[in-house]
Amino acid sequence: MSTDTQHSPDMNPSDKRPGGELIRLEQVTKRFGDHTVLDHLDFSVDAGKHVTLIGPSGSGKTTILRLLMTLTKPDEGTITVDGERLFPAPEKQVREVRKKIGMVFQQFNLFPNMTVLRNITEAPVTVLGMSKDEAEERARGLLELVGLTDQVDKHPAQLSGGQQQRVAIARALAMRPQVLLLDEVTSALDPELVAGVLDVLRDIARSTDITMLCVTHEMNFARDISDQVLMFDSGRVIEAGAPEKIFSDPEQDRTREFLSAVL
């Protein structure tokens, strides 16, 4: 990763080694019944990098994020995060490694009975053992980052979809993850709300050195924020490279076909 990125201790408190490998999947296979979603997949992500996964629906992109979140388990292979085994590993170790990873989902998954502030502070207090005062101070800083300082005391039902997704982004960052996973975070939004959420993510990508792994169909966004783009098809990476290479001069016919359909 570039060494001229601004480091923000509050936004990115991890002690990871800049530029070192942070995530590794080796020979990872995942099947659902007779369908192989990931087929002996190998790939890695370096610390501080922004990597975007593109490809047709069903090519395995979201399954990778779900494996890293331990929402599902691989049938074969190993997954390592920051030098520690996530799978296979004892449950206690899985829980500890999992704390290094935050995810923003397609659906916002906010607690409807909690205020915006409480949605963001609940997990840092209960999971990380952070004091309420520290959690609230951090939450207010994150709400400023996502442009929602005036929504602190509202409940999710009082917010637009775009505002709810920005709260979800702040909630994920509140856990001080080393890795932020983004799963089609604008797909559930009305078109006029998409730009605001993508602008927030661009700001995070530019102002922090948090590692980001993103699944999106927003190709202009992928071009803007990515250090590397991986093209998936049938559970494998068929092409990988810098965004200007993948979007302007892809090597694989399948990549060209996919991009001609979505651009």
C-alpha positions in Angstrom: 0.0 0.0 0.0 1.1 3.6 -0.6 2.9 5.1 2.3 1.5 8.5 1.7 -2.0 7.5 2.9 -3.1 9.6 5.9 -3.2 7.4 9.0 -6.0 8.1 11.4 -5.6 6.3 14.8 -9.2 6.6 15.6 -10.5 5.3 12.3 -7.9 2.6 11.8 -6.5 1.5 15.2 -5.0 -1.8 14.0 -1.3 -2.6 14.3 -1.2 -4.5 11.0 2.0 -4.4 8.9 1.5 -1.9 6.0 1.6 -3.8 2.8 1.9 -7.2 4.4 -0.5 -10.0 3.6 -3.6 -9.7 5.7 -6.1 -12.2 4.2 -5.3 -15.6 2.5 -7.6 -18.2 1.1 -5.9 -21.5 0.1 -7.7 -24.2 -1.9 -11.0 -23.0 -0.5 -14.0 -25.0 -1.8 -17.6 -24.4 -0.9 -20.5 -26.5 -2.1 -24.3 -26.1 -1.7 -25.7 -29.5 -2.5 -24.4 -30.6 -5.9 -23.4 -27.0 -6.8 -19.8 -25.9 -6.3 -19.8 -22.2 -5.5 -16.1 -21.9 -4.9 -13.7 -24.3 -6.6 -10.3 -24.7 -4.9 -10.0 -20.9 -4.7 -6.6 -19.3 -3.9 -6.2 -15.6 -3.4 -4.8 -13.1 -0.9 -5.3 -9.5 0.1 -2.6 -7.2 1.4 -3.1 -4.9 4.4 -4.4 -1.5 3.5 -5.5 -2.6 0.0 -9.0 -2.0 -1.5 -9.9 -5.1 -3.5 -13.2 -5.3 -5.5 -14.7 -8.6 -6.6 -16.7 -8.5 -9.8 -18.5 -11.1 -11.9 -21.9 -12.5 -12.7 -24.4 -13.4 -10.0 -23.7 -16.8 -8.5 -20.0 -16.7 -9.3 -19.0 -17.0 -5.6 -18.3 -13.4 -4.7 -20.6 -13.0 -1.7 -19.8 -16.5 -0.5 -16.2 -15.3 0.1 -17.5 -12.5 2.3 -19.8 -14.9 4.2 -16.8 -17.2 4.8 -14.7 -14.4 6.2 -17.6 -13.4 8.5 -17.9 -17.1 9.6 -21.6 -17.0 8.5 -20.8 -20.2 6.6 -17.8 -22.6 6.6 -15.8 -23.9 3.6 -15.9 -27.6 2.8 -12.2 -27.7 2.1 -9.2 -25.4 2.3 -7.8 -22.9 4.8 -8.6 -19.2 5.6 -6.0 -17.0 7.4 -6.5 -13.5 8.7 -3.5 -11.4 9.9 -1.4 -14.6 10.3 -4.1 -16.4 12.4 -6.1 -19.3 11.2 -9.8 -18.5 10.8 -10.7 -22.0 9.4 -10.1 -24.6 10.4 -9.5 -23.4 14.0 -10.9 -23.8 17.5 -14.1 -21.9 18.2 -12.4 -19.5 20.7 -9.7 -18.6 18.1 -12.4 -18.1 15.4 -14.2 -15.6 17.7 -11.0 -13.7 18.3 -10.0 -13.5 14.6 -13.6 -12.6 13.7 -13.3 -9.4 15.8 -10.8 -8.1 13.2 -13.5 -8.2 10.5 -16.5 -5.9 10.0 -19.2 -6.2 7.3 -21.8 -4.0 5.8 -24.6 -6.0 4.2 -27.1 -5.3 1.4 -29.8 -5.0 4.0 -29.0 -2.6 6.8 -29.8 -5.0 9.7 -30.1 -2.2 12.2 -31.8 -2.8 15.6 -35.3 -1.1 15.1 -35.8 -0.5 18.8 -32.5 1.3 19.3 -31.5 4.9 18.5 -28.8 5.5 15.9 -26.3 6.2 18.7 -27.2 2.9 20.5 -27.0 0.9 17.3 -23.4 2.0 16.9 -22.3 1.7 20.6 -24.0 -1.6 21.5 -21.4 -4.0 20.1 -18.3 -2.0 21.1 -19.6 -2.0 24.7 -20.8 -5.6 24.9 -18.2 -7.3 22.7 -15.1 -5.2 23.0 -15.7 -4.1 26.6 -15.4 -0.4 25.7 -16.7 2.1 28.2 -20.0 3.7 27.3 -18.4 7.2 27.3 -15.6 6.0 24.9 -18.1 4.2 22.7 -20.4 7.2 22.4 -17.4 9.6 21.7 -16.3 7.3 18.9 -19.8 6.8 17.6 -20.3 10.6 17.3 -17.0 10.9 15.4 -18.1 8.2 13.0 -21.5 9.8 12.6 -19.7 13.0 11.6 -17.7 11.0 9.1 -20.9 9.6 7.5 -22.7 12.9 7.6 -25.3 12.0 10.2 -24.5 14.1 13.3 -28.1 15.4 13.4 -29.6 11.9 13.5 -28.2 10.6 16.8 -31.4 10.2 18.7 -33.6 8.9 15.8 -34.6 5.3 15.3 -34.0 3.5 12.0 -37.6 3.8 10.9 -37.2 7.6 10.9 -34.3 7.4 8.4 -34.1 7.0 4.7 -32.5 3.9 3.3 -29.4 5.8 2.4 -29.2 7.1 6.0 -29.7 3.7 7.4 -26.9 2.3 5.3 -24.6 5.0 6.5 -25.4 4.1 10.1 -24.6 0.5 9.2 -21.2 1.6 7.8 -20.5 3.6 11.0 -21.6 0.6 13.1 -19.1 -1.6 11.3 -16.3 0.9 11.8 -17.1 1.3 15.4 -15.7 -2.2 16.1 -12.3 -1.0 14.9 -11.9 -3.8 12.3 -8.8 -4.4 10.3 -10.9 -5.5 7.4 -14.1 -4.0 6.1 -16.3 -6.2 3.9 -18.9 -4.5 1.7 -21.6 -6.7 0.1 -23.5 -4.9 -2.6 -24.1 -2.1 -0.1 -26.2 0.0 -2.5 -28.3 -2.7 -4.1 -31.3 -2.1 -1.7 -31.3 1.7 -2.1 -33.3 3.9 -4.4 -31.1 5.2 -7.2 -31.1 8.7 -5.9 -29.6 7.6 -2.6 -26.8 5.5 -4.0 -24.4 8.4 -4.7 -24.4 9.6 -1.1 -23.5 6.2 0.3 -20.7 5.7 -2.3 -19.3 9.1 -1.5 -19.0 8.1 2.2 -17.2 4.9 1.2 -14.9 6.9 -1.1 -14.0 9.1 1.9 -13.3 6.1 4.1 -11.1 4.6 1.3 -9.1 7.8 0.9 -8.8 9.0 4.5 -7.9 5.7 6.2 -5.7 2.7 5.5 -8.4 0.1 6.4 -8.4 -3.0 4.2 -11.5 -3.2 2.1 -13.0 -6.2 0.3 -15.9 -5.1 -1.8 -18.5 -6.9 -3.9 -20.4 -4.4 -6.1 -22.0 -3.9 -9.5 -21.2 -0.2 -9.3 -18.3 -0.3 -11.8 -17.4 3.4 -11.6 -17.1 3.1 -7.9 -14.9 0.0 -8.3 -12.7 1.8 -10.7 -12.4 4.8 -8.3 -11.5 3.0 -5.0 -9.8 -0.2 -6.0 -6.2 -1.1 -5.9 -7.0 -4.4 -7.5 -10.1 -5.9 -9.2 -10.7 -9.7 -9.3 -13.0 -11.1 -12.0 -14.9 -14.2 -10.8 -16.6 -16.8 -12.9 -17.8 -20.3 -11.8 -16.1 -20.0 -8.4 -12.7 -19.1 -9.6 -10.7 -15.9 -10.2 -10.2 -15.8 -14.0 -8.5 -12.4 -14.1 -6.9 -10.0 -11.7 -5.3 -6.6 -12.1 -5.3 -2.9 -11.5 -8.7 -1.3 -12.3 -7.4 0.6 -15.3 -6.2 -2.7 -16.8 -9.3 -4.7 -16.0 -11.8 -2.1 -17.2 -9.9 -0.8 -20.2 -7.9 -3.7 -21.5 -9.0 -7.1 -20.0 -7.3 -10.2 -21.2 -10.1 -12.7 -20.9 -13.0 -12.9 -23.2 -15.3 -13.7 -20.3 -14.3 -10.5 -18.6 -14.9 -8.5 -21.7 -18.4 -10.1 -22.1 -19.3 -9.3 -18.5 -18.1 -5.7 -18.6 -19.9 -5.0 -21.9 -23.1 -6.1 -20.2 -22.7 -4.0 -17.1 -21.0 -0.9 -18.3 
